[in-house]
C-alpha cells in the first residue's frame, strides 16, 4: 500500500514485513518505521490533516499513529 501527502513530499508505504514506513521524498530517506502489527500491513494513508497515519493489517487491527513532529520539514 502507498499513500502520498498533498504536496508530494512524503510517501507512506505499507509492507508484508508488518511495518509502515514514512519516506521524505526530497531527501529520499526514511523518517520513521511504524511497527506493531502482527501481520502484513494491507492499507496505509494519511489523515486529513496529514499529521495522523492510519494503517490496517491482516491482523484485523486498525492503528492510528501520530506523525505531527515529522510532517513539518
N, CA, C and O atoms as a Tripos MOL2 file, in Angstrom:
@<TRIPOS>MOLECULE
protein
  292   291    73     0     0
PROTEIN
NO_CHARGES

@<TRIPOS>ATOM
      1 N           0.8460   -1.1790    0.0000 N.3       1 UNK1
      2 CA          0.0000    0.0000    0.0000 C.3       1 UNK1
      3 C           0.8860    1.2350    0.0000 C.2       1 UNK1
      4 O           1.9200    1.2610    0.6680 O.2       1 UNK1
      5 N           0.4870    2.2590   -0.7460 N.am      2 UNK2
      6 CA          1.2280    3.5170   -0.8210 C.3       2 UNK2
      7 C           0.2780    4.6950   -0.6790 C.2       2 UNK2
      8 O          -0.8710    4.6340   -1.1150 O.2       2 UNK2
      9 N           0.7680    5.7670   -0.0670 N.am      3 UNK3
     10 CA         -0.0140    6.9850    0.0640 C.3       3 UNK3
     11 C           0.9410    8.1770    0.0510 C.2       3 UNK3
     12 O           2.0230    8.1150    0.6350 O.2       3 UNK3
     13 N           0.5410    9.2620   -0.6170 N.am      4 UNK4
     14 CA          1.3370   10.4880   -0.7020 C.3       4 UNK4
     15 C           0.6470   11.6270    0.0250 C.2       4 UNK4
     16 O          -0.5810   11.6870    0.0730 O.2       4 UNK4
     17 N           1.4450   12.5420    0.5990 N.am      5 UNK5
     18 CA          0.8670   13.7770    1.1260 C.3       5 UNK5
     19 C           0.4530   14.6570   -0.0480 C.2       5 UNK5
     20 O           0.8900   14.4410   -1.1780 O.2       5 UNK5
     21 N          -0.3890   15.6440    0.2240 N.am      6 UNK6
     22 CA         -0.8860   16.5170   -0.8410 C.3       6 UNK6
     23 C           0.2300   17.2420   -1.5840 C.2       6 UNK6
     24 O           0.1170   17.4920   -2.7840 O.2       6 UNK6
     25 N           1.3020   17.5800   -0.8790 N.am      7 UNK7
     26 CA          2.4020   18.3010   -1.5310 C.3       7 UNK7
     27 C           3.4760   17.3680   -2.0960 C.2       7 UNK7
     28 O           4.5220   17.8320   -2.5510 O.2       7 UNK7
     29 N           3.2270   16.0690   -2.0700 N.am      8 UNK8
     30 CA          4.1270   15.0510   -2.6150 C.3       8 UNK8
     31 C           5.5060   15.0200   -1.9550 C.2       8 UNK8
     32 O           6.4640   14.5490   -2.5690 O.2       8 UNK8
     33 N           5.6310   15.5070   -0.7250 N.am      9 UNK9
     34 CA          6.9370   15.4710   -0.0820 C.3       9 UNK9
     35 C           7.1080   14.2520    0.8260 C.2       9 UNK9
     36 O           8.2270   13.9290    1.2220 O.2       9 UNK9
     37 N           6.0080   13.5730    1.1570 N.am     10 UNK10
     38 CA          6.0910   12.3630    1.9750 C.3      10 UNK10
     39 C           5.3280   11.2280    1.3230 C.2      10 UNK10
     40 O           4.2480   11.4150    0.7630 O.2      10 UNK10
     41 N           5.9170   10.0510    1.4090 N.am     11 UNK11
     42 CA          5.3010    8.8220    0.9370 C.3      11 UNK11
     43 C           5.1970    7.8740    2.1160 C.2      11 UNK11
     44 O           6.1300    7.7480    2.9080 O.2      11 UNK11
     45 N           4.0740    7.2170    2.2260 N.am     12 UNK12
     46 CA          3.8510    6.2130    3.2590 C.3      12 UNK12
     47 C           3.7110    4.8740    2.5560 C.2      12 UNK12
     48 O           2.9140    4.7360    1.6280 O.2      12 UNK12
     49 N           4.4810    3.8880    2.9960 N.am     13 UNK13
     50 CA          4.4020    2.5590    2.3890 C.3      13 UNK13
     51 C           4.0670    1.5200    3.4460 C.2      13 UNK13
     52 O           4.6440    1.5130    4.5340 O.2      13 UNK13
     53 N           3.1300    0.6450    3.1150 N.am     14 UNK14
     54 CA          2.7870   -0.4770    3.9750 C.3      14 UNK14
     55 C           3.3790   -1.7380    3.3770 C.2      14 UNK14
     56 O           3.4920   -1.8490    2.1560 O.2      14 UNK14
     57 N           3.7600   -2.6940    4.2210 N.am     15 UNK15
     58 CA          4.5470   -3.8090    3.7240 C.3      15 UNK15
     59 C           4.1310   -5.1490    4.3140 C.2      15 UNK15
     60 O           3.4660   -5.2240    5.3470 O.2      15 UNK15
     61 N           4.5480   -6.2070    3.6160 N.am     16 UNK16
     62 CA          4.3480   -7.5670    4.1060 C.3      16 UNK16
     63 C           5.1740   -7.8540    5.3540 C.2      16 UNK16
     64 O           4.9080   -8.8300    6.0550 O.2      16 UNK16
     65 N           6.1780   -7.0160    5.6460 N.am     17 UNK17
     66 CA          7.0110   -7.2540    6.8320 C.3      17 UNK17
     67 C           6.3820   -6.6830    8.1080 C.2      17 UNK17
     68 O           7.0500   -6.5600    9.1350 O.2      17 UNK17
     69 N           5.0880   -6.3360    8.0340 N.am     18 UNK18
     70 CA          4.2850   -5.8790    9.1840 C.3      18 UNK18
     71 C           4.5890   -4.4420    9.5990 C.2      18 UNK18
     72 O           4.2650   -4.0470   10.7180 O.2      18 UNK18
     73 N           5.2000   -3.6610    8.7260 N.am     19 UNK19
     74 CA          5.5450   -2.2810    9.0510 C.3      19 UNK19
     75 C           4.9400   -1.3160    8.0370 C.2      19 UNK19
     76 O           4.5180   -1.7030    6.9480 O.2      19 UNK19
     77 N           4.9140   -0.0580    8.4340 N.am     20 UNK20
     78 CA          4.6440    1.0540    7.5210 C.3      20 UNK20
     79 C           5.8370    1.9950    7.6760 C.2      20 UNK20
     80 O           6.3230    2.2180    8.7850 O.2      20 UNK20
     81 N           6.2990    2.5380    6.5640 N.am     21 UNK21
     82 CA          7.4640    3.4250    6.5940 C.3      21 UNK21
     83 C           7.0850    4.7730    6.0070 C.2      21 UNK21
     84 O           6.4620    4.8520    4.9480 O.2      21 UNK21
     85 N           7.4700    5.8300    6.7080 N.am     22 UNK22
     86 CA          7.2700    7.1990    6.2430 C.3      22 UNK22
     87 C           8.5610    7.6530    5.5700 C.2      22 UNK22
     88 O           9.6210    7.6840    6.1960 O.2      22 UNK22
     89 N           8.4600    8.0040    4.2880 N.am     23 UNK23
     90 CA          9.6100    8.4210    3.4930 C.3      23 UNK23
     91 C           9.5300    9.9170    3.2030 C.2      23 UNK23
     92 O           8.4670   10.4210    2.8390 O.2      23 UNK23
     93 N          10.6360   10.6240    3.3610 N.am     24 UNK24
     94 CA         10.7390   12.0250    2.9670 C.3      24 UNK24
     95 C          11.3040   12.0190    1.5510 C.2      24 UNK24
     96 O          12.4890   11.7480    1.3590 O.2      24 UNK24
     97 N          10.4720   12.3130    0.5620 N.am     25 UNK25
     98 CA         10.8620   12.1470   -0.8300 C.3      25 UNK25
     99 C          11.9870   13.0760   -1.2870 C.2      25 UNK25
    100 O          12.8730   12.6220   -2.0110 O.2      25 UNK25
    101 N          11.9950   14.3580   -0.8990 N.am     26 UNK26
    102 CA         13.1140   15.1960   -1.3630 C.3      26 UNK26
    103 C          14.4810   14.6730   -0.9340 C.2      26 UNK26
    104 O          15.4450   14.7860   -1.6920 O.2      26 UNK26
    105 N          14.5840   14.1070    0.2610 N.am     27 UNK27
    106 CA         15.8700   13.5890    0.7390 C.3      27 UNK27
    107 C          16.0520   12.1040    0.4290 C.2      27 UNK27
    108 O          17.1490   11.5650    0.5750 O.2      27 UNK27
    109 N          14.9670   11.4410   -0.0030 N.am     28 UNK28
    110 CA         14.9720   10.0130   -0.3050 C.3      28 UNK28
    111 C          15.3790    9.1650    0.9080 C.2      28 UNK28
    112 O          15.9980    8.1110    0.7600 O.2      28 UNK28
    113 N          15.0250    9.6370    2.0980 N.am     29 UNK29
    114 CA         15.3480    8.9210    3.3270 C.3      29 UNK29
    115 C          14.0810    8.5500    4.0760 C.2      29 UNK29
    116 O          13.0700    9.2480    4.0080 O.2      29 UNK29
    117 N          14.1560    7.4310    4.7950 N.am     30 UNK30
    118 CA         13.0250    7.0650    5.6420 C.3      30 UNK30
    119 C          13.0790    7.9170    6.9030 C.2      30 UNK30
    120 O          14.1450    8.1220    7.4840 O.2      30 UNK30
    121 N          11.9190    8.4090    7.3170 N.am     31 UNK31
    122 CA         11.8100    9.2570    8.5040 C.3      31 UNK31
    123 C          11.4600    8.4420    9.7450 C.2      31 UNK31
    124 O          11.9350    8.7210   10.8460 O.2      31 UNK31
    125 N          10.6170    7.4270    9.5410 N.am     32 UNK32
    126 CA         10.1550    6.6430   10.6850 C.3      32 UNK32
    127 C           9.5640    5.3340   10.1940 C.2      32 UNK32
    128 O           8.9350    5.2800    9.1370 O.2      32 UNK32
    129 N           9.7730    4.2800   10.9730 N.am     33 UNK33
    130 CA          9.1460    2.9960   10.7150 C.3      33 UNK33
    131 C           8.1260    2.7360   11.8150 C.2      33 UNK33
    132 O           8.4470    2.7910   13.0020 O.2      33 UNK33
    133 N           6.9010    2.4540   11.4070 N.am     34 UNK34
    134 CA          5.8160    2.1810   12.3450 C.3      34 UNK34
    135 C           5.6880    0.6690   12.4960 C.2      34 UNK34
    136 O           5.3800   -0.0340   11.5330 O.2      34 UNK34
    137 N           5.9240    0.1740   13.7030 N.am     35 UNK35
    138 CA          5.8330   -1.2550   13.9740 C.3      35 UNK35
    139 C           4.7370   -1.4970   15.0010 C.2      35 UNK35
    140 O           4.3960   -0.6060   15.7790 O.2      35 UNK35
    141 N           4.1960   -2.6880   14.9970 N.am     36 UNK36
    142 CA          3.1710   -3.0140   15.9810 C.3      36 UNK36
    143 C           2.1170   -3.9630   15.4480 C.2      36 UNK36
    144 O           1.4010   -4.5930   16.2260 O.2      36 UNK36
    145 N           2.0100   -4.0750   14.1220 N.am     37 UNK37
    146 CA          1.0710   -5.0460   13.5640 C.3      37 UNK37
    147 C           1.6810   -6.4350   13.6410 C.2      37 UNK37
    148 O           2.9030   -6.5870   13.6360 O.2      37 UNK37
    149 N           0.8220   -7.4500   13.7130 N.am     38 UNK38
    150 CA          1.2530   -8.8380   13.8020 C.3      38 UNK38
    151 C           1.1280   -9.5770   12.4700 C.2      38 UNK38
    152 O           1.3730  -10.7810   12.3940 O.2      38 UNK38
    153 N           0.7490   -8.8510   11.4320 N.am     39 UNK39
    154 CA          0.5730   -9.4290   10.0990 C.3      39 UNK39
    155 C           0.8530   -8.3240    9.0770 C.2      39 UNK39
    156 O           0.9880   -7.1610    9.4560 O.2      39 UNK39
    157 N           0.9410   -8.6680    7.7900 N.am     40 UNK40
    158 CA          1.2290   -7.6520    6.7750 C.3      40 UNK40
    159 C           0.2740   -6.4570    6.8290 C.2      40 UNK40
    160 O          -0.9200   -6.6060    7.0890 O.2      40 UNK40
    161 N           0.8270   -5.2770    6.5780 N.am     41 UNK41
    162 CA          0.0360   -4.0440    6.5030 C.3      41 UNK41
    163 C          -0.6020   -4.0060    5.1200 C.2      41 UNK41
    164 O           0.0930   -4.0220    4.1040 O.2      41 UNK41
    165 N          -1.9200   -3.9580    5.0920 N.am     42 UNK42
    166 CA         -2.6540   -4.0200    3.8280 C.3      42 UNK42
    167 C          -3.0700   -2.6520    3.2980 C.2      42 UNK42
    168 O          -3.3640   -2.5130    2.1110 O.2      42 UNK42
    169 N          -3.0990   -1.6440    4.1650 N.am     43 UNK43
    170 CA         -3.5270   -0.3180    3.7470 C.3      43 UNK43
    171 C          -2.8930    0.7030    4.6750 C.2      43 UNK43
    172 O          -2.7880    0.4770    5.8800 O.2      43 UNK43
    173 N          -2.4730    1.8260    4.1110 N.am     44 UNK44
    174 CA         -1.9620    2.9280    4.9160 C.3      44 UNK44
    175 C          -2.3380    4.2350    4.2220 C.2      44 UNK44
    176 O          -2.3780    4.3270    2.9950 O.2      44 UNK44
    177 N          -2.6100    5.2280    5.0450 N.am     45 UNK45
    178 CA         -2.9940    6.5210    4.4960 C.3      45 UNK45
    179 C          -2.6990    7.6100    5.5150 C.2      45 UNK45
    180 O          -2.5240    7.3420    6.7040 O.2      45 UNK45
    181 N          -2.6470    8.8370    5.0280 N.am     46 UNK46
    182 CA         -2.5190    9.9950    5.8990 C.3      46 UNK46
    183 C          -3.9080   10.4740    6.2710 C.2      46 UNK46
    184 O          -4.8260   10.4330    5.4510 O.2      46 UNK46
    185 N          -4.0660   10.9330    7.5160 N.am     47 UNK47
    186 CA         -5.3080   11.5590    7.9250 C.3      47 UNK47
    187 C          -5.4800   12.8760    7.1800 C.2      47 UNK47
    188 O          -4.5530   13.3530    6.5250 O.2      47 UNK47
    189 N          -6.6430   13.4470    7.2820 N.am     48 UNK48
    190 CA         -6.9520   14.6680    6.5440 C.3      48 UNK48
    191 C          -5.9870   15.8050    6.8670 C.2      48 UNK48
    192 O          -5.6670   16.6090    5.9920 O.2      48 UNK48
    193 N          -5.5240   15.8810    8.1060 N.am     49 UNK49
    194 CA         -4.6070   16.9610    8.4900 C.3      49 UNK49
    195 C          -3.1450   16.6020    8.2250 C.2      49 UNK49
    196 O          -2.2580   17.4190    8.4730 O.2      49 UNK49
    197 N          -2.8810   15.3970    7.7260 N.am     50 UNK50
    198 CA         -1.5550   14.8940    7.3810 C.3      50 UNK50
    199 C          -0.5960   14.8380    8.5640 C.2      50 UNK50
    200 O           0.6170   14.7720    8.3690 O.2      50 UNK50
    201 N          -1.1190   14.8620    9.7830 N.am     51 UNK51
    202 CA         -0.2900   14.6450   10.9670 C.3      51 UNK51
    203 C          -0.6570   13.3260   11.6400 C.2      51 UNK51
    204 O          -0.1120   12.9820   12.6880 O.2      51 UNK51
    205 N          -1.5760   12.5990   11.0320 N.am     52 UNK52
    206 CA         -2.0170   11.3090   11.5300 C.3      52 UNK52
    207 C          -1.8220   10.2800   10.4180 C.2      52 UNK52
    208 O          -2.0630   10.5630    9.2450 O.2      52 UNK52
    209 N          -1.3860    9.0970   10.8030 N.am     53 UNK53
    210 CA         -1.2370    7.9910    9.8640 C.3      53 UNK53
    211 C          -2.1450    6.8660   10.3300 C.2      53 UNK53
    212 O          -2.2060    6.5500   11.5180 O.2      53 UNK53
    213 N          -2.8510    6.2660    9.3770 N.am     54 UNK54
    214 CA         -3.7680    5.1750    9.6740 C.3      54 UNK54
    215 C          -3.3040    3.9510    8.9100 C.2      54 UNK54
    216 O          -3.0490    4.0220    7.7080 O.2      54 UNK54
    217 N          -3.1930    2.8190    9.6080 N.am     55 UNK55
    218 CA         -2.8120    1.5710    8.9640 C.3      55 UNK55
    219 C          -3.8180    0.4810    9.3090 C.2      55 UNK55
    220 O          -4.4110    0.4760   10.3880 O.2      55 UNK55
    221 N          -3.9950   -0.4400    8.3680 N.am     56 UNK56
    222 CA         -4.7840   -1.6390    8.6210 C.3      56 UNK56
    223 C          -3.9200   -2.8410    8.2470 C.2      56 UNK56
    224 O          -2.9650   -2.7280    7.4790 O.2      56 UNK56
    225 N          -4.2780   -3.9820    8.8060 N.am     57 UNK57
    226 CA         -3.4350   -5.1570    8.6330 C.3      57 UNK57
    227 C          -4.2810   -6.4160    8.5840 C.2      57 UNK57
    228 O          -5.4520   -6.4210    8.9640 O.2      57 UNK57
    229 N          -3.6560   -7.4830    8.1060 N.am     58 UNK58
    230 CA         -4.3140   -8.7850    8.1270 C.3      58 UNK58
    231 C          -4.5070   -9.3050    9.5400 C.2      58 UNK58
    232 O          -5.1810  -10.3150    9.7390 O.2      58 UNK58
    233 N          -3.9200   -8.6220   10.5340 N.am     59 UNK59
    234 CA         -4.1690   -8.9950   11.9330 C.3      59 UNK59
    235 C          -5.5100   -8.4590   12.4340 C.2      59 UNK59
    236 O          -5.8400   -8.5900   13.6120 O.2      59 UNK59
    237 N          -6.2770   -7.8540   11.5250 N.am     60 UNK60
    238 CA         -7.6160   -7.3350   11.7820 C.3      60 UNK60
    239 C          -7.6130   -6.1440   12.7420 C.2      60 UNK60
    240 O          -8.5830   -5.9170   13.4650 O.2      60 UNK60
    241 N          -6.5200   -5.3910   12.7400 N.am     61 UNK61
    242 CA         -6.4180   -4.2010   13.5770 C.3      61 UNK61
    243 C          -6.2860   -2.9570   12.7020 C.2      61 UNK61
    244 O          -5.7300   -2.9920   11.6040 O.2      61 UNK61
    245 N          -6.8110   -1.8740   13.2230 N.am     62 UNK62
    246 CA         -6.6110   -0.5430   12.6440 C.3      62 UNK62
    247 C          -5.7970    0.2260   13.6670 C.2      62 UNK62
    248 O          -6.1550    0.2770   14.8440 O.2      62 UNK62
    249 N          -4.7090    0.8210   13.2230 N.am     63 UNK63
    250 CA         -3.8780    1.6030   14.1330 C.3      63 UNK63
    251 C          -3.8120    3.0420   13.6360 C.2      63 UNK63
    252 O          -3.7520    3.3020   12.4340 O.2      63 UNK63
    253 N          -3.8240    3.9630   14.5850 N.am     64 UNK64
    254 CA         -3.7070    5.3910   14.2870 C.3      64 UNK64
    255 C          -2.4210    5.8740   14.9470 C.2      64 UNK64
    256 O          -2.2280    5.7040   16.1500 O.2      64 UNK64
    257 N          -1.5530    6.4720   14.1530 N.am     65 UNK65
    258 CA         -0.2350    6.9000   14.5940 C.3      65 UNK65
    259 C          -0.1250    8.4160   14.4550 C.2      65 UNK65
    260 O          -0.7220    9.0120   13.5580 O.2      65 UNK65
    261 N           0.6330    9.0200   15.3380 N.am     66 UNK66
    262 CA          0.9140   10.4600   15.2310 C.3      66 UNK66
    263 C           2.2020   10.6590   14.4580 C.2      66 UNK66
    264 O           3.2120   10.0170   14.7480 O.2      66 UNK66
    265 N           2.1700   11.5420   13.4770 N.am     67 UNK67
    266 CA          3.3630   11.8850   12.7120 C.3      67 UNK67
    267 C           3.5420   13.3980   12.6950 C.2      67 UNK67
    268 O           4.2640   13.9240   11.8480 O.2      67 UNK67
    269 N           2.9110   14.0840   13.5950 N.am     68 UNK68
    270 CA          2.9130   15.5490   13.6060 C.3      68 UNK68
    271 C           4.3170   16.1180   13.6300 C.2      68 UNK68
    272 O           4.5970   17.0800   12.9150 O.2      68 UNK68
    273 N           5.2010   15.5570   14.4250 N.am     69 UNK69
    274 CA          6.5530   16.0880   14.5170 C.3      69 UNK69
    275 C           7.3690   15.8150   13.2720 C.2      69 UNK69
    276 O           8.3980   16.4600   13.0710 O.2      69 UNK69
    277 N           6.9490   14.8790   12.4230 N.am     70 UNK70
    278 CA          7.7090   14.5140   11.2330 C.3      70 UNK70
    279 C           7.2640   15.2380    9.9800 C.2      70 UNK70
    280 O           8.0800   15.5040    9.0980 O.2      70 UNK70
    281 N           5.9970   15.5590    9.8860 N.am     71 UNK71
    282 CA          5.4460   16.0980    8.6490 C.3      71 UNK71
    283 C           5.4770   17.6330    8.6740 C.2      71 UNK71
    284 O           4.5370   18.2940    8.2320 O.2      71 UNK71
    285 N           6.5580   18.1720    9.1900 N.am     72 UNK72
    286 CA          6.6810   19.6300    9.2360 C.3      72 UNK72
    287 C           8.0690   20.0800    8.8070 C.2      72 UNK72
    288 O           8.5640   21.0800    9.3270 O.2      72 UNK72
    289 N           8.7100   19.3900    7.8890 N.am     73 UNK73
    290 CA         10.0370   19.7860    7.4060 C.3      73 UNK73
    291 C           9.9590   21.1300    6.7210 C.2      73 UNK73
    292 O          10.9730   21.6390    6.2440 O.2      73 UNK73
@<TRIPOS>BOND
     1     1     2 1
     2     2     3 1
     3     3     4 2
     4     3     5 am
     5     5     6 1
     6     6     7 1
     7     7     8 2
     8     7     9 am
     9     9    10 1
    10    10    11 1
    11    11    12 2
    12    11    13 am
    13    13    14 1
    14    14    15 1
    15    15    16 2
    16    15    17 am
    17    17    18 1
    18    18    19 1
    19    19    20 2
    20    19    21 am
    21    21    22 1
    22    22    23 1
    23    23    24 2
    24    23    25 am
    25    25    26 1
    26    26    27 1
    27    27    28 2
    28    27    29 am
    29    29    30 1
    30    30    31 1
    31    31    32 2
    32    31    33 am
    33    33    34 1
    34    34    35 1
    35    35    36 2
    36    35    37 am
    37    37    38 1
    38    38    39 1
    39    39    40 2
    40    39    41 am
    41    41    42 1
    42    42    43 1
    43    43    44 2
    44    43    45 am
    45    45    46 1
    46    46    47 1
    47    47    48 2
    48    47    49 am
    49    49    50 1
    50    50    51 1
    51    51    52 2
    52    51    53 am
    53    53    54 1
    54    54    55 1
    55    55    56 2
    56    55    57 am
    57    57    58 1
    58    58    59 1
    59    59    60 2
    60    59    61 am
    61    61    62 1
    62    62    63 1
    63    63    64 2
    64    63    65 am
    65    65    66 1
    66    66    67 1
    67    67    68 2
    68    67    69 am
    69    69    70 1
    70    70    71 1
    71    71    72 2
    72    71    73 am
    73    73    74 1
    74    74    75 1
    75    75    76 2
    76    75    77 am
    77    77    78 1
    78    78    79 1
    79    79    80 2
    80    79    81 am
    81    81    82 1
    82    82    83 1
    83    83    84 2
    84    83    85 am
    85    85    86 1
    86    86    87 1
    87    87    88 2
    88    87    89 am
    89    89    90 1
    90    90    91 1
    91    91    92 2
    92    91    93 am
    93    93    94 1
    94    94    95 1
    95    95    96 2
    96    95    97 am
    97    97    98 1
    98    98    99 1
    99    99   100 2
   100    99   101 am
   101   101   102 1
   102   102   103 1
   103   103   104 2
   104   103   105 am
   105   105   106 1
   106   106   107 1
   107   107   108 2
   108   107   109 am
   109   109   110 1
   110   110   111 1
   111   111   112 2
   112   111   113 am
   113   113   114 1
   114   114   115 1
   115   115   116 2
   116   115   117 am
   117   117   118 1
   118   118   119 1
   119   119   120 2
   120   119   121 am
   121   121   122 1
   122   122   123 1
   123   123   124 2
   124   123   125 am
   125   125   126 1
   126   126   127 1
   127   127   128 2
   128   127   129 am
   129   129   130 1
   130   130   131 1
   131   131   132 2
   132   131   133 am
   133   133   134 1
   134   134   135 1
   135   135   136 2
   136   135   137 am
   137   137   138 1
   138   138   139 1
   139   139   140 2
   140   139   141 am
   141   141   142 1
   142   142   143 1
   143   143   144 2
   144   143   145 am
   145   145   146 1
   146   146   147 1
   147   147   148 2
   148   147   149 am
   149   149   150 1
   150   150   151 1
   151   151   152 2
   152   151   153 am
   153   153   154 1
   154   154   155 1
   155   155   156 2
   156   155   157 am
   157   157   158 1
   158   158   159 1
   159   159   160 2
   160   159   161 am
   161   161   162 1
   162   162   163 1
   163   163   164 2
   164   163   165 am
   165   165   166 1
   166   166   167 1
   167   167   168 2
   168   167   169 am
   169   169   170 1
   170   170   171 1
   171   171   172 2
   172   171   173 am
   173   173   174 1
   174   174   175 1
   175   175   176 2
   176   175   177 am
   177   177   178 1
   178   178   179 1
   179   179   180 2
   180   179   181 am
   181   181   182 1
   182   182   183 1
   183   183   184 2
   184   183   185 am
   185   185   186 1
   186   186   187 1
   187   187   188 2
   188   187   189 am
   189   189   190 1
   190   190   191 1
   191   191   192 2
   192   191   193 am
   193   193   194 1
   194   194   195 1
   195   195   196 2
   196   195   197 am
   197   197   198 1
   198   198   199 1
   199   199   200 2
   200   199   201 am
   201   201   202 1
   202   202   203 1
   203   203   204 2
   204   203   205 am
   205   205   206 1
   206   206   207 1
   207   207   208 2
   208   207   209 am
   209   209   210 1
   210   210   211 1
   211   211   212 2
   212   211   213 am
   213   213   214 1
   214   214   215 1
   215   215   216 2
   216   215   217 am
   217   217   218 1
   218   218   219 1
   219   219   220 2
   220   219   221 am
   221   221   222 1
   222   222   223 1
   223   223   224 2
   224   223   225 am
   225   225   226 1
   226   226   227 1
   227   227   228 2
   228   227   229 am
   229   229   230 1
   230   230   231 1
   231   231   232 2
   232   231   233 am
   233   233   234 1
   234   234   235 1
   235   235   236 2
   236   235   237 am
   237   237   238 1
   238   238   239 1
   239   239   240 2
   240   239   241 am
   241   241   242 1
   242   242   243 1
   243   243   244 2
   244   243   245 am
   245   245   246 1
   246   246   247 1
   247   247   248 2
   248   247   249 am
   249   249   250 1
   250   250   251 1
   251   251   252 2
   252   251   253 am
   253   253   254 1
   254   254   255 1
   255   255   256 2
   256   255   257 am
   257   257   258 1
   258   258   259 1
   259   259   260 2
   260   259   261 am
   261   261   262 1
   262   262   263 1
   263   263   264 2
   264   263   265 am
   265   265   266 1
   266   266   267 1
   267   267   268 2
   268   267   269 am
   269   269   270 1
   270   270   271 1
   271   271   272 2
   272   271   273 am
   273   273   274 1
   274   274   275 1
   275   275   276 2
   276   275   277 am
   277   277   278 1
   278   278   279 1
   279   279   280 2
   280   279   281 am
   281   281   282 1
   282   282   283 1
   283   283   284 2
   284   283   285 am
   285   285   286 1
   286   286   287 1
   287   287   288 2
   288   287   289 am
   289   289   290 1
   290   290   291 1
   291   291   292 2
@<TRIPOS>SUBSTRUCTURE
     1 UNK1         2 RESIDUE 1 A UNK
     2 UNK2         6 RESIDUE 1 A UNK
     3 UNK3        10 RESIDUE 1 A UNK
     4 UNK4        14 RESIDUE 1 A UNK
     5 UNK5        18 RESIDUE 1 A UNK
     6 UNK6        22 RESIDUE 1 A UNK
     7 UNK7        26 RESIDUE 1 A UNK
     8 UNK8        30 RESIDUE 1 A UNK
     9 UNK9        34 RESIDUE 1 A UNK
    10 UNK10       38 RESIDUE 1 A UNK
    11 UNK11       42 RESIDUE 1 A UNK
    12 UNK12       46 RESIDUE 1 A UNK
    13 UNK13       50 RESIDUE 1 A UNK
    14 UNK14       54 RESIDUE 1 A UNK
    15 UNK15       58 RESIDUE 1 A UNK
    16 UNK16       62 RESIDUE 1 A UNK
    17 UNK17       66 RESIDUE 1 A UNK
    18 UNK18       70 RESIDUE 1 A UNK
    19 UNK19       74 RESIDUE 1 A UNK
    20 UNK20       78 RESIDUE 1 A UNK
    21 UNK21       82 RESIDUE 1 A UNK
    22 UNK22       86 RESIDUE 1 A UNK
    23 UNK23       90 RESIDUE 1 A UNK
    24 UNK24       94 RESIDUE 1 A UNK
    25 UNK25       98 RESIDUE 1 A UNK
    26 UNK26      102 RESIDUE 1 A UNK
    27 UNK27      106 RESIDUE 1 A UNK
    28 UNK28      110 RESIDUE 1 A UNK
    29 UNK29      114 RESIDUE 1 A UNK
    30 UNK30      118 RESIDUE 1 A UNK
    31 UNK31      122 RESIDUE 1 A UNK
    32 UNK32      126 RESIDUE 1 A UNK
    33 UNK33      130 RESIDUE 1 A UNK
    34 UNK34      134 RESIDUE 1 A UNK
    35 UNK35      138 RESIDUE 1 A UNK
    36 UNK36      142 RESIDUE 1 A UNK
    37 UNK37      146 RESIDUE 1 A UNK
    38 UNK38      150 RESIDUE 1 A UNK
    39 UNK39      154 RESIDUE 1 A UNK
    40 UNK40      158 RESIDUE 1 A UNK
    41 UNK41      162 RESIDUE 1 A UNK
    42 UNK42      166 RESIDUE 1 A UNK
    43 UNK43      170 RESIDUE 1 A UNK
    44 UNK44      174 RESIDUE 1 A UNK
    45 UNK45      178 RESIDUE 1 A UNK
    46 UNK46      182 RESIDUE 1 A UNK
    47 UNK47      186 RESIDUE 1 A UNK
    48 UNK48      190 RESIDUE 1 A UNK
    49 UNK49      194 RESIDUE 1 A UNK
    50 UNK50      198 RESIDUE 1 A UNK
    51 UNK51      202 RESIDUE 1 A UNK
    52 UNK52      206 RESIDUE 1 A UNK
    53 UNK53      210 RESIDUE 1 A UNK
    54 UNK54      214 RESIDUE 1 A UNK
    55 UNK55      218 RESIDUE 1 A UNK
    56 UNK56      222 RESIDUE 1 A UNK
    57 UNK57      226 RESIDUE 1 A UNK
    58 UNK58      230 RESIDUE 1 A UNK
    59 UNK59      234 RESIDUE 1 A UNK
    60 UNK60      238 RESIDUE 1 A UNK
    61 UNK61      242 RESIDUE 1 A UNK
    62 UNK62      246 RESIDUE 1 A UNK
    63 UNK63      250 RESIDUE 1 A UNK
    64 UNK64      254 RESIDUE 1 A UNK
    65 UNK65      258 RESIDUE 1 A UNK
    66 UNK66      262 RESIDUE 1 A UNK
    67 UNK67      266 RESIDUE 1 A UNK
    68 UNK68      270 RESIDUE 1 A UNK
    69 UNK69      274 RESIDUE 1 A UNK
    70 UNK70      278 RESIDUE 1 A UNK
    71 UNK71      282 RESIDUE 1 A UNK
    72 UNK72      286 RESIDUE 1 A UNK
    73 UNK73      290 RESIDUE 1 A UNK
